[in-house]
Amino acid sequence: MEQLHNITQPNKPYNFNHKNFKELKEKLVKLFSYPTQGEKMRFLDIKTDYAFKKVFGSENSKDILLSLLNALLEYNIVDLTIQDPYNVPKLAGMKDTAVDVKATLDDNTSVIVEMQIFNHDGFESRILYNTAKNYANQLDKGNDYTLLNPVIALTIVNFDMFKSGKVKSIFKLLE
């Protein structure tokens, strides 16, 4: 079984229950890799917005997104619903935003997925803003706070975001 080290508990490896993790890992490495010299590019680069959204954000490829999330998250996801990735503000004057892929899991947890090739100023703030906006937009006036569901922001980057050399980092809001 494939294992990655848990950065929050270094002595406890992640155990992925996804039975085809090795196969998924090989496919993802191939999808996210540039062709070698002399090899012809037969498909769009999966790291581009258009290709990433088409592969992971369309209803026809729901099973691919499900496999990706099961492989990368600490969840056993049985089903999900792909949502509109545009975060329309509830108040006039608020910033319109969009994420690459948005889905609701079978336990009502929201997942927003972003693929970023280049590190731009404010990128970390954009991740936090989009996560907070997806969390806050769940409630309408008069709704009880107990109706809020978790939001997971999965960000795949093509650069060393934290200069740590770690492949996977997990951040949680905790008491």
C-alpha atoms as one frame of an Amber mdcrd trajectory, in Angstrom:
protein
   0.000   0.000   0.000   1.323   3.432  -0.931   2.179   5.748   1.951   2.994
   9.435   2.383   4.225  10.898   5.623   1.718  12.881   7.638   3.291  16.298
   8.257   1.112  16.938  11.284   2.136  13.596  12.838   5.500  12.607  11.250
   5.552   9.122  12.766   2.097   8.269  11.416   1.995   7.587   7.653  -1.095
   8.250   5.572  -2.738   5.011   4.536  -4.754   5.511   1.415  -7.679   3.132
   1.222  -8.035   3.733  -2.493  -7.282   0.301  -3.972  -5.998   1.721  -7.241
  -3.758   4.400  -5.729  -0.618   3.208  -7.515  -2.408   3.250 -10.877  -3.945
   6.676 -10.132  -0.545   8.011  -9.042   1.049   6.854 -12.317  -1.757   8.445
 -14.354  -1.475  11.729 -12.439   2.308  11.842 -12.841   1.837  11.323 -16.577
  -0.959  13.926 -16.743   1.039  16.538 -14.844   4.340  15.919 -16.666   5.600
  17.610 -19.780   6.522  15.299 -22.667  10.178  14.313 -22.836  12.369  15.586
 -25.647  11.365  13.948 -28.913   8.007  12.842 -27.502   4.993  14.432 -29.181
   2.384  16.210 -27.078  -0.838  14.370 -27.837  -3.049  16.051 -25.269  -3.524
  19.453 -23.727  -1.257  20.214 -20.789  -3.349  19.228 -17.745  -1.901  22.172
 -15.810  -3.695  24.713 -17.996  -6.987  26.051 -16.668  -9.027  24.715 -19.579
  -7.630  21.172 -19.475  -7.672  20.936 -15.661 -11.304  22.055 -15.489 -12.267
  19.685 -18.318 -10.533  16.666 -16.761 -11.583  17.208 -13.137 -14.538  19.597
 -13.231 -16.985  18.158 -15.710 -19.837  15.811 -14.898 -18.479  13.314 -17.450
 -15.240  12.977 -15.465 -16.753  12.833 -11.983 -15.069   9.465 -11.329 -11.640
  10.982 -12.023 -12.244  13.779  -9.496 -13.543  11.212  -6.998 -10.357   9.140
  -7.417  -8.130  12.210  -7.079  -9.852  13.374  -3.879  -9.844   9.887  -2.345
  -6.133   9.588  -3.071  -5.162  13.007  -1.692  -7.582  13.649   1.163  -8.149
  11.838   4.438 -11.680  10.916   3.383 -13.433   7.872   2.050 -15.642   9.591
  -0.501 -18.391   7.467  -1.969 -20.058  10.108  -4.119 -19.876  13.794  -4.944
 -21.746  16.442  -6.899 -19.810  18.828  -9.116 -20.883  22.438  -8.460 -20.662
  25.701 -10.386 -17.116  27.005  -9.717 -18.166  30.667  -9.710 -18.494  32.253
  -6.279 -21.190  34.829  -6.876 -21.180  37.328  -3.998 -24.316  37.693  -1.914
 -23.683  41.397  -1.340 -23.372  44.047  -4.030 -19.836  45.372  -4.319 -18.113
  42.183  -3.152 -15.455  40.668  -5.373 -16.520  37.976  -7.876 -14.258  34.953
  -7.700 -14.018  31.531  -9.284 -12.127  28.359  -8.502 -11.058  25.673 -10.957
 -13.283  22.911  -9.575 -15.914  22.852  -6.839 -17.759  19.813  -5.533 -19.976
  18.795  -2.637 -19.176  15.437  -1.057 -21.735  12.906   0.115 -21.355  14.231
   3.708 -22.084  17.850   2.535 -18.440  18.905   2.826 -17.487  21.374   0.077
 -14.203  20.916  -1.767 -12.617  23.606  -3.889  -9.691  22.573  -6.079  -7.190
  24.965  -7.605  -4.319  24.235  -9.988  -1.694  26.998 -10.041   1.343  27.002
 -12.326   2.968  30.281 -11.231   3.221  31.859  -7.800   1.618  35.312  -7.887
   1.628  37.975  -5.180  -1.313  37.383  -2.877  -1.867  33.775  -3.971  -1.975
  32.491  -0.378  -4.514  35.190   0.498  -6.621  34.216  -2.529  -6.762  30.605
  -1.296  -7.894  31.725   2.149 -10.390  34.234   0.692 -12.021  31.661  -1.590
 -12.180  29.126   1.246 -13.761  31.643   3.626 -16.187  32.843   0.948 -17.342
  29.283   0.230 -17.808  28.752   3.959 -19.729  31.996   4.546 -21.922  31.652
   1.438 -23.584  28.543   2.879 -25.890  30.552   5.129 -28.742  32.879   4.328
 -30.274  35.426   6.667 -31.882  33.716   9.638 -30.046  30.387   9.180 -28.496
  28.761  12.244 -24.688  28.460  12.343 -25.058  24.743  13.014 -25.996  24.371
   9.328 -22.436  25.222   8.260 -20.498  22.353   6.668 -16.720  21.999   6.362
 -14.888  23.418   3.340 -11.673  21.860   2.057  -9.356  23.844  -0.201  -7.122
  21.508  -2.215  -4.437  23.503  -3.975  -2.093  21.820  -6.444   0.879  24.006
  -7.323   3.731  23.754  -9.795   6.188  25.520  -7.489   7.537  25.261  -3.945
   4.933  27.354  -2.165   6.415  27.259   1.333  10.109  26.628   0.624   9.870
  23.541   2.826  10.494  20.895   0.199   7.433  18.972   1.411   5.175  17.402
  -1.169   2.017  17.705   0.915   1.062  20.222   3.578  -2.147  20.206   5.602
  -3.532  23.213   7.439  -6.570  23.112   9.681  -8.396  25.774  11.675  -8.303
  24.404  15.203  -9.183  25.629  18.650
